Amino acid sequence: MPVEFVGGLFPRNQLNPFGAYGQAPDLNYLRDLARAHEHAGFDRVLIANGGADPIFLAAHVASQTEQLGFMIAHRPGLIAPTIAARSFATLDHTTGGRVRLHAITGFAAEPEHGETLIDKNERYARADEYLEIVRRSWTSAEPFDFKGKYYEVQGKYYEVQGAFLPTKPLSKPHVPVSVGGSSDAAYHVAVKHSDLYALWAEPLADTAQRIAKLHAVAAEYGVAAPRVSLSVRLIIAETEDLAWAKAHRIVEQLKASRVGGSRGSDKGQSGGGQRQLAFAEQSERFDRALFLGTSTAIGGGTDSTSLVGTPDTVVAALLDYYDLGVTTFLNRGYDPYHDAVEYGRDIIPAVREAVRRREEAAVRLRA
């Protein structure tokens, strides 16, 4: 299966990962960064749910690009699902079908946004109902009613009557949906509602186990498993020594930013973040090129594990994950604009060519 590359439309200061979102968006920089990704051969860019509203940022940069797609982080529950369905359907039309809804439940409540549901499993249960309403809004030819089952017990549930969205998405059958998360509940939401399940990079053996679990859960529901996305930072240089020296410089800068108080309030740790820290207790390096130092430097969490080495080494490491079943790579670095240009020159074409050769070889074996 062909690979998809997703970059990141993030604030420019990636060495201050938790504090950079407090800045007003630099629209010219975002335009230039989006164009750099488009010219580099990325299929999409992820727009995170921190700082400015990602839907409006996507609308802005879509007007400045021609083909680049947008993977828009969206937290189910903060607005009504019918309103979200309308917003994404409208954006899908205005961008020419370049939108993906990326559902994230978060690892903690966000009372500053009106989010008071503390239990993570309950947030996934809510996301399940939320995404069902969103998808039915996108596809139903007639008004429909919906009354949630899980939240009826809690006295809190989604209920809509006569819901109908006259403007259906341009994308068919609907706007694509991806789901991220490491909790057991995330697998169930992903196989029911998404075509793409997003993981953070972990050691190969553990990633293989997680993909196997995804397929097992999909089999329980009698559906095809969603494709798999892997998020990992790429740190490359002309030689292995230069790449690792660069990685360790980045670690020191990340640590300095964290000590400087840029992280903001610490609301806890996600399941994925806990896994990162647990792996780091075993070793800082795994497999061909996986590096945990960039994750532990910020206390774990986010897509902060890295692949380090020469372009050839990093390409080989990405292909190791491809051979496990990963077909989407979400890659960004710590100097977003220049890293996007480098990845477009040194990484993306090489991975695509290697995948093409693998597919041709597979066809010959089946013949």
Sequence and secondary structure as in RCSB ss.txt:
>XXXX:A:sequence
MPVEFVGGLFPRNQLNPFGAYGQAPDLNYLRDLARAHEHAGFDRVLIANGGADPIFLAAHVASQTEQLGFMIAHR
PGLIAPTIAARSFATLDHTTGGRVRLHAITGFAAEPEHGETLIDKNERYARADEYLEIVRRSWTSAEPFDFKGKY
YEVQGKYYEVQGAFLPTKPLSKPHVPVSVGGSSDAAYHVAVKHSDLYALWAEPLADTAQRIAKLHAVAAEYGVAA
PRVSLSVRLIIAETEDLAWAKAHRIVEQLKASRVGGSRGSDKGQSGGGQRQLAFAEQSERFDRALFLGTSTAIGG
GTDSTSLVGTPDTVVAALLDYYDLGVTTFLNRGYDPYHDAVEYGRDIIPAVREAVRRREEAAVRLRA
>XXXX:A:secstr
   EEEEE   S TTSTTTGGGS   HHHHHHHHHHHHHHT SEEEE SSSS HHHHHHHHHTT SS EEEEEE 
TTSS HHHHHHHHHHHHHHTTS EEEEE   SS  GGGT     HHHHHHHHHHHHHHHHHHHH SS EEEE SH
HHHHT   EEEEE  SS  SSSSS  EEEE  SHHHHHHHHHH SEEEEE   HHHHHHHHHHHHHHHHHHTS  
 EEEEEEEEEE SSHHHHHHHHHHHHHHHHHHHHTTTT       HHHHHHHHHHHH SEETTTEE HHHHTTTS
 SS  EEEE HHHHHHHHHHHHHHTEEEEEEE SSHHHHHHHHHHHTHHHHHHHHHHHHHHHHHHH 
